[in-house]
Protein backbone atom coordinates (compact mmCIF):
# COMPACT_ATOMS: atom_id res chain seq x y z
CA UNK A 1 0.00 0.00 0.00
CA UNK A 2 1.22 3.51 -0.82
CA UNK A 3 2.21 5.50 2.25
CA UNK A 4 -0.60 7.66 3.55
CA UNK A 5 -0.79 9.10 7.02
CA UNK A 6 -3.86 10.03 9.09
CA UNK A 7 -3.13 12.96 11.40
CA UNK A 8 -5.39 13.07 14.47
CA UNK A 9 -5.90 16.43 16.15
CA UNK A 10 -7.93 16.97 19.33
CA UNK A 11 -9.09 20.57 19.84
CA UNK A 12 -10.61 22.57 22.66
CA UNK A 13 -10.64 26.37 22.86
CA UNK A 14 -7.46 26.50 20.82
CA UNK A 15 -8.15 29.29 18.35
CA UNK A 16 -5.31 31.52 19.56
CA UNK A 17 -2.61 29.24 18.12
CA UNK A 18 -4.58 26.80 15.97
CA UNK A 19 -4.10 28.49 12.60
CA UNK A 20 -0.30 28.39 12.83
CA UNK A 21 -0.47 24.67 13.55
CA UNK A 22 -2.85 24.02 10.64
CA UNK A 23 -0.54 25.92 8.29
CA UNK A 24 2.46 23.87 9.44
CA UNK A 25 0.57 20.60 8.83
CA UNK A 26 -0.55 21.75 5.39
CA UNK A 27 3.12 22.48 4.62
CA UNK A 28 4.22 18.87 5.21
CA UNK A 29 6.48 17.86 2.35
CA UNK A 30 6.84 14.60 0.38
CA UNK A 31 4.03 12.79 2.14
CA UNK A 32 0.32 12.14 1.55
CA UNK A 33 -1.72 13.01 4.62
CA UNK A 34 -5.27 13.59 5.81
CA UNK A 35 -6.10 15.57 8.94
CA UNK A 36 -8.97 14.40 11.15
CA UNK A 37 -10.00 16.91 13.82
CA UNK A 38 -12.41 16.35 16.68
CA UNK A 39 -13.47 19.28 18.84
CA UNK A 40 -14.48 18.66 22.45
CA UNK A 41 -16.97 21.50 22.90
CA UNK A 42 -15.00 24.70 22.29
CA UNK A 43 -16.65 27.99 23.24
CA UNK A 44 -14.26 30.22 21.27
CA UNK A 45 -13.99 30.36 17.47
CA UNK A 46 -11.99 27.11 17.16
CA UNK A 47 -14.76 25.30 15.26
CA UNK A 48 -15.40 28.15 12.83
CA UNK A 49 -11.68 28.29 12.06
CA UNK A 50 -11.64 24.52 11.49
CA UNK A 51 -14.62 24.79 9.15
CA UNK A 52 -12.85 27.51 7.19
CA UNK A 53 -9.88 25.21 6.56
CA UNK A 54 -11.99 22.08 6.02
CA UNK A 55 -13.96 23.93 3.31
CA UNK A 56 -10.72 24.96 1.64
CA UNK A 57 -8.79 21.68 1.85
CA UNK A 58 -10.19 18.29 0.86
CA UNK A 59 -7.74 16.48 3.12
CA UNK A 60 -9.04 18.10 6.31
CA UNK A 61 -12.08 16.46 7.93
CA UNK A 62 -13.95 17.57 11.05
CA UNK A 63 -15.08 14.48 12.94
CA UNK A 64 -18.61 14.79 14.33
CA UNK A 65 -18.59 14.69 18.14
CA UNK A 66 -22.40 14.09 18.20
CA UNK A 67 -22.65 16.52 21.10
CA UNK A 68 -20.57 14.23 23.32
CA UNK A 69 -17.74 15.95 25.18
CA UNK A 70 -15.06 13.93 26.99
CA UNK A 71 -13.71 16.76 29.15
CA UNK A 72 -10.11 15.69 28.56
CA UNK A 73 -7.48 15.83 25.83
CA UNK A 74 -6.80 12.10 26.26
CA UNK A 75 -10.49 11.27 25.93
CA UNK A 76 -10.72 13.41 22.81
CA UNK A 77 -7.71 11.68 21.23
CA UNK A 78 -9.07 8.22 21.97
CA UNK A 79 -12.41 9.19 20.43
CA UNK A 80 -10.40 9.88 17.27
CA UNK A 81 -8.58 6.57 17.54
CA UNK A 82 -11.87 4.73 17.95
CA UNK A 83 -13.95 6.45 15.28
CA UNK A 84 -12.48 4.62 12.26
CA UNK A 85 -10.43 1.58 11.32
CA UNK A 86 -8.09 3.76 9.20
CA UNK A 87 -7.88 0.93 6.67
CA UNK A 88 -6.97 3.39 3.90
CA UNK A 89 -3.90 4.62 5.77
CA UNK A 90 -0.52 3.11 6.49
CA UNK A 91 0.29 5.29 9.50
CA UNK A 92 -1.42 7.43 12.14
CA UNK A 93 0.07 10.54 13.74
CA UNK A 94 -1.07 12.69 16.67
CA UNK A 95 -1.15 16.50 16.63
CA UNK A 96 -1.70 19.05 19.36
CA UNK A 97 -3.67 22.17 18.47
CA UNK A 98 -1.00 24.71 19.41
CA UNK A 99 2.39 23.51 18.13
CA UNK A 100 4.29 24.24 14.93
CA UNK A 101 5.71 21.37 12.85
CA UNK A 102 8.77 21.47 10.65
CA UNK A 103 7.93 20.73 6.98
CA UNK A 104 9.74 17.39 7.14
CA UNK A 105 8.24 16.07 10.39
CA UNK A 106 6.03 13.34 8.93
CA UNK A 107 8.42 12.33 6.16
CA UNK A 108 11.28 11.97 8.64
CA UNK A 109 9.14 9.88 10.99
CA UNK A 110 8.13 7.40 8.28
CA UNK A 111 11.69 7.12 7.00
CA UNK A 112 12.97 6.47 10.52
CA UNK A 113 10.30 3.82 11.13
CA UNK A 114 11.08 2.08 7.84
CA UNK A 115 14.81 2.11 8.60
CA UNK A 116 14.33 0.52 12.03
CA UNK A 117 11.35 -1.68 11.17
CA UNK A 118 9.38 0.06 13.92
CA UNK A 119 5.66 0.11 14.62
CA UNK A 120 5.89 3.22 16.79
CA UNK A 121 7.90 6.44 16.70
CA UNK A 122 8.60 9.52 18.79
CA UNK A 123 11.12 12.33 18.65
CA UNK A 124 12.76 15.04 20.67
CA UNK A 125 11.30 18.53 20.49
CA UNK A 126 12.00 22.21 21.03
CA UNK A 127 9.91 23.73 23.80
CA UNK A 128 9.00 27.40 23.66
CA UNK A 129 7.83 29.12 26.84
CA UNK A 130 5.27 31.71 25.74
CA UNK A 131 5.55 33.64 29.02
CA UNK A 132 9.34 33.60 29.49
CA UNK A 133 10.00 34.01 25.74
CA UNK A 134 12.67 31.34 25.65
CA UNK A 135 13.23 28.02 23.93
CA UNK A 136 14.84 24.82 25.15
CA UNK A 137 15.69 21.44 23.66
CA UNK A 138 13.88 18.50 25.25
CA UNK A 139 15.75 15.21 24.99
CA UNK A 140 13.44 12.18 25.21
CA UNK A 141 15.52 9.82 23.07
CA UNK A 142 17.54 8.04 25.75
CA UNK A 143 17.77 4.28 25.37
CA UNK A 144 14.72 2.35 26.51
CA UNK A 145 14.76 0.66 29.90
CA UNK A 146 13.06 -2.62 30.78
CA UNK A 147 10.11 -1.03 32.56
CA UNK A 148 10.21 2.63 31.49
CA UNK A 149 6.71 2.33 30.01
CA UNK A 150 5.26 1.94 33.52
CA UNK A 151 6.68 5.29 34.62
CA UNK A 152 6.73 7.54 31.54
CA UNK A 153 5.68 7.94 27.94
CA UNK A 154 8.08 7.81 25.01
CA UNK A 155 7.95 11.59 24.49
CA UNK A 156 5.22 14.19 24.01
CA UNK A 157 2.29 12.54 22.23
CA UNK A 158 2.41 15.16 19.48
CA UNK A 159 5.63 13.51 18.24
CA UNK A 160 4.05 10.03 17.99
CA UNK A 161 3.52 8.13 14.75
CA UNK A 162 2.24 4.54 14.70
CA UNK A 163 1.40 2.07 11.96
CA UNK A 164 -2.18 1.25 11.02
CA UNK A 165 -1.77 -2.21 12.57
CA UNK A 166 -0.57 -0.72 15.86
CA UNK A 167 -3.46 1.74 15.82
CA UNK A 168 -5.85 -1.22 15.53
CA UNK A 169 -4.13 -2.77 18.56
CA UNK A 170 -4.48 0.48 20.55
CA UNK A 171 -8.13 0.71 19.57
CA UNK A 172 -8.85 -2.85 20.69
CA UNK A 173 -7.10 -2.33 24.04
CA UNK A 174 -8.85 0.95 24.87
CA UNK A 175 -12.42 0.66 23.57
CA UNK A 176 -13.77 -0.57 26.92
CA UNK A 177 -12.24 2.26 28.98
CA UNK A 178 -15.09 4.53 30.08
CA UNK A 179 -13.11 7.62 31.13
CA UNK A 180 -9.72 9.16 30.39
CA UNK A 181 -10.01 12.22 32.62
CA UNK A 182 -6.71 13.01 34.28
CA UNK A 183 -4.91 10.49 32.06
CA UNK A 184 -2.23 10.77 29.37
CA UNK A 185 -2.97 9.23 25.99
CA UNK A 186 0.72 9.21 25.04
CA UNK A 187 1.78 7.30 28.17
CA UNK A 188 -0.89 4.62 27.70
CA UNK A 189 -0.19 4.22 23.97
CA UNK A 190 3.52 3.73 24.62
CA UNK A 191 2.82 1.21 27.42
CA UNK A 192 0.47 -0.84 25.25
CA UNK A 193 3.10 -0.92 22.51
CA UNK A 194 5.88 -2.01 24.85
CA UNK A 195 3.77 -4.68 26.56
CA UNK A 196 2.89 -6.08 23.12
CA UNK A 197 6.54 -5.94 21.96
CA UNK A 198 6.00 -3.31 19.29
CA UNK A 199 9.39 -1.99 18.17
CA UNK A 200 9.66 1.72 18.95
CA UNK A 201 11.95 4.20 17.19
CA UNK A 202 13.33 7.11 19.24
CA UNK A 203 14.44 9.99 16.99
CA UNK A 204 17.18 12.19 18.45
CA UNK A 205 16.23 15.10 16.19
CA UNK A 206 13.52 17.65 17.02
CA UNK A 207 10.77 18.38 14.47
CA UNK A 208 8.23 20.24 16.61
CA UNK A 209 8.09 23.74 18.07
CA UNK A 210 6.33 22.69 21.30
CA UNK A 211 4.49 25.74 22.57
CA UNK A 212 4.05 26.19 26.32
CA UNK A 213 1.42 28.54 27.72
CA UNK A 214 -1.04 28.96 30.57
CA UNK A 215 -3.66 26.58 29.16
CA UNK A 216 -1.42 23.59 28.44
CA UNK A 217 -2.87 20.37 29.89
CA UNK A 218 0.60 18.92 30.36
CA UNK A 219 3.91 20.17 29.14
CA UNK A 220 7.37 21.42 29.76
CA UNK A 221 6.87 24.54 31.87
CA UNK A 222 9.56 26.90 33.11
CA UNK A 223 11.87 25.23 35.60
CA UNK A 224 10.41 26.71 38.81
CA UNK A 225 6.79 26.69 37.66
CA UNK A 226 7.14 23.12 36.39
CA UNK A 227 8.73 21.91 39.63
CA UNK A 228 6.01 23.45 41.81
CA UNK A 229 3.26 22.05 39.58
CA UNK A 230 4.76 18.56 39.52
CA UNK A 231 5.27 18.44 43.30
CA UNK A 232 1.61 19.39 43.79
CA UNK A 233 0.57 16.58 41.47
CA UNK A 234 2.86 14.10 43.20
CA UNK A 235 1.62 15.03 46.66
CA UNK A 236 -1.95 14.49 45.49
CA UNK A 237 -1.14 10.88 44.58
CA UNK A 238 -1.66 11.49 40.86
CA UNK A 239 1.59 9.88 39.68
CA UNK A 240 1.30 6.60 41.59
CA UNK A 241 -2.38 6.37 40.70
CA UNK A 242 -1.57 6.83 37.01
CA UNK A 243 1.18 4.21 37.10
CA UNK A 244 -1.30 1.69 38.46
CA UNK A 245 -3.97 2.77 35.96
CA UNK A 246 -1.55 2.42 33.03
CA UNK A 247 -0.43 -0.96 34.34
CA UNK A 248 -4.03 -2.16 34.49
CA UNK A 249 -5.13 -0.83 31.09
CA UNK A 250 -1.98 -1.76 29.17
CA UNK A 251 -1.61 -5.31 30.48
CA UNK A 252 1.53 -4.44 32.44
CA UNK A 253 0.08 -6.13 35.52
CA UNK A 254 1.11 -9.38 33.86
CA UNK A 255 4.36 -8.32 32.18
CA UNK A 256 5.64 -6.45 35.25
CA UNK A 257 3.68 -8.20 37.98
CA UNK A 258 6.33 -8.01 40.73
CA UNK A 259 6.92 -4.29 40.24
CA UNK A 260 3.20 -3.50 40.13
CA UNK A 261 2.70 -5.50 43.31
CA UNK A 262 5.36 -3.44 45.12
CA UNK A 263 3.72 -0.20 43.96
CA UNK A 264 0.27 -1.41 45.03
CA UNK A 265 1.43 -2.38 48.54
CA UNK A 266 3.59 0.74 48.87
CA UNK A 267 5.05 -0.16 52.26
CA UNK A 268 8.51 0.92 53.39
CA UNK A 269 10.15 -2.37 52.37
CA UNK A 270 8.36 -2.19 49.03
CA UNK A 271 9.70 1.31 48.46
CA UNK A 272 13.24 0.21 49.33
CA UNK A 273 13.01 -2.59 46.78
CA UNK A 274 11.74 -0.14 44.16
CA UNK A 275 14.62 2.24 44.93
CA UNK A 276 17.08 -0.48 43.97
CA UNK A 277 15.48 -0.81 40.53
CA UNK A 278 14.96 2.81 39.46
CA UNK A 279 17.62 2.46 36.76
CA UNK A 280 15.10 0.20 34.99
CA UNK A 281 12.24 2.69 35.30
CA UNK A 282 13.32 5.99 33.72
CA UNK A 283 15.49 6.54 30.64
CA UNK A 284 17.28 9.70 31.75
CA UNK A 285 19.80 9.62 34.62
CA UNK A 286 18.42 12.80 36.24
CA UNK A 287 14.89 11.45 35.94
CA UNK A 288 16.01 8.21 37.56
CA UNK A 289 17.51 10.08 40.52
CA UNK A 290 14.37 12.21 40.90
CA UNK A 291 12.24 9.06 40.83
CA UNK A 292 14.08 7.79 43.93
CA UNK A 293 12.96 10.94 45.75
CA UNK A 294 9.40 10.53 44.49
CA UNK A 295 9.16 6.89 45.58
CA UNK A 296 10.62 7.57 49.01
CA UNK A 297 8.76 10.74 49.93
CA UNK A 298 5.90 11.45 47.52
CA UNK A 299 4.41 8.06 46.57
CA UNK A 300 0.86 8.26 47.94
N, C-alpha and C positions, 0 to 999 in steps of 0.2 A: 504494500500500500504506500502511496506517495505521502511524504511527511505533511501532516496538517495538525496544527496545535489549537486546542480550545483554551482560551484564556478566561478564567473565572474571576469576576470582580464582585465583591460584596460592598454595597454602599449604604451609608446612613449619614445624613446631614453633612455631606462632604463637598458642597459646591465651591467652597473657597479655593480648593486646590485641585479639584477633579479635572478641570479642562486641561491643565498641564499634563496630567497623567494620561488622559485620553490621547492627546497629541503625541506623547512619547510612545504609546502603544501603536498608534497608526503609523509611526515612523519606523517600525521594526523592519529590518532589511533581510532579504534573501530567505524568507520563510512565509508559508501560507498560514494564516491565523484567522480565528473567529472569536470575537469577544462576546461573552455572555455575562450580563449584569443583572443582579437581583438587588433591589432596594428593600430595606427593612423598615419602611415607614417614615422616610425623611419628611421634615416639616419646612425645610428651606427649598431652594430651587434646584436641588440635585436631580430630581426626576425630569423636570423640564429641560435641563441641560442634556441629560441622557437621551431624551426623545429627539432633541435637535441633532445629535450626532447619529442616532440610530436611523433617522430619516435620511441623513446624508450618506451614510456608509452601509452597504449591504451586509458587511461582515461584522456588524454590531447588532446584537439582539438583547432586548430587555426581557428578562424572564418574569412572567406573571407571578406575583407573590400571593394572589388570590385573597388579599386582605389579611394574610397571616404574618405576624411579625414575631421574630424569634427573640428579640431583645438582646442579642449578642452577635458579635462579629463571627465567632466560631459557628453559631447556629445558622447564620446567614450563608457562610461558606459551605456548610454541609448540606443545606437545602440545594445549593447549586450542584454539589457532587451527586446528590440523589435524583435530581430532576430528569436526567437523561442517561442513556447507556454510552453515549459518545462513540458509538460504533463507527462513525465516519471520520474519526480523528485518531491519530497515532499517539498523541501526547496531550497532557492537560497541564496547564500552568495556573498559578494563583497570583492575583494582583490586588494590592491595596488601592484605595481610592485617592491617596495623597502623595504618592511617590513620583519619581521621574526615572524612566528606564533609558539606558543607553541603547542606541539603534541596533546593536548586535546582541542584546541580551538573550533573546530566544534562540537565535542561530547558534550562539556559543554554547548554550545549554544542551541543545540536541547533538551538537558535534562532540561535546564532552561525554555525554551519555553513550553515544555510539562507540567512541574510542574505548570506554571502560566496560562496555556491555552492561550498563546500569539501568535499573528500573526506576530509580529516583535520583534527584539532583538538587543541590543547593549551592549557594555561593556566598562569598563575603560581600560586604556592602559598605557604602560611605554614608554615615549618619550626618544629617544636618540639623543642628539645634536652632529652631526658628526664633527662640527668645534670645539666646546667647550669640547668635550670628556666627557660629563656628561649625566646622566640619571635622569629623574624625573617622578613621578607618576601623571597621569592626571585623576582627578576624574570628571566623567560626569554622575554619577549615582544618583544625587540628585532627590528628588521626583518631579514628573511632576507638572507643573503649568497649569492653565486653558488655557493660550494662549502662552505657551513657543514655540510652533511650528512655530509661526509667526516670532520669533526673533532668533531662533537657531535650529540646528539639534539635534538629540539625542546623538550623539557622532561622532567620526570620522567614515566615511562611511565604512572603512575597517573592522570595528567591526560588521557591520550589517548582520543579517540573517533574511529572511522573508519566509513565507510559499509560496507554489506555487500559492495558491488562491490570496494572497496579491500581488504577482508579476504580476498576470493577471490584477489586479486592477490598479497597477502602469503603466503597459503597456497601458491600455485603456485610462488613464488620461493624458498620455504624448505623445502619437503617433502624435498628431497634432502640437506639438511644433516644430518650424522650426529651432531654434538655442538655444544652451545651453552655448554659449561663455560667460565667466565671471560668470557662475552660479555654484551652488553646488548641485550635485546629491543627497547627503546625506540629506541636508536640505529639499529639495523638497519631497523626499521619505517619510521622517518623517512627514512632514506637511500633505501629502495626507493620510497617515495612521491615523493621529489624527483626521482630518476632517471627515473621514469615520469610526471613532470609532473602529479602530483596536487596540486591546490590545497590549501594548508594554512592554517588559521585559527589565529592566535596571540592568545589572549584575555589582556588585560592584568589582568583581575580574578583573584583567588585564591578557589578553591572547595574547597580541601583543607587539612586540618590534617595536615601531613606529619610524622609522628612519627619522631624520630631516637633510636636507642638502640644498645646494644652489639652487637646481632645483625643490624643492617642490613647487607644485601649491598653496596649503594651508597647514598649519600645525602649530605645536607648536614650534615656534622659541625661541631663547634665550630671556630672559626678555626684555632687552633694544631693541634688533633688532626687536622683535615681536611688542613692543609698538610703535616704530617709523613706522613700516610697516602698522599697523592697523590704526594709526592716519592719515596716508596718504590716505588710502582707505576711511576712514570715511569723510575726508575733500573733497574727490572727489564726494561724494554722493552715493558711491557704496552700502553702507549698507541699507540706506532707499530705494534705488531703488530695491534692492534685496528683501526686505521685501514685497514691493508692488508687485513685480513679483511673488514671492512665493504665496502670497495671491490670486493673479489672477489665477495662474495655478493649485493651490491645491483646490480651491473652498472656501478658507477662507473668501473671500469677502462676502459670505453669512453667514458663521458660526461666523464670528467676524466682522460684518458689521460696528458697531459703532467705533471700534478701527481702522479699515482700513480707515474709513472716516476721523478720526482725523489725521492720518498719511498723508493722501492725501492732506488735507488742509494745515497742517503744520504751522498754525499761532501761535502766542504766547499763546493765550488761549487754543488752541489745545494741545500745548506742556505741558502746566501746568496740563491739565487733564490727559495726558499720564503719567506725573511724579507721579501722585497719584496712578497709577495702575502698576508701574514697578514690584511690588512683584508678579504679575500674568504673567510676561513676561519672566523672566529668572530664572532658577532653583537654581543657586548658589547665595548666599548673596552678595559676592564681585561683581559678574557679574551684579546683580541687581543695585547695587550702581553705577557701571561704566555706566550702561545704562542710568541712570538719567543725567549724564554728557553728554553722547552722544546726547540724545534727546534735551537737553537745548542748547548745543553749536555746535554740529557737524552734526545735522540732516539737510541735504541739498537736 
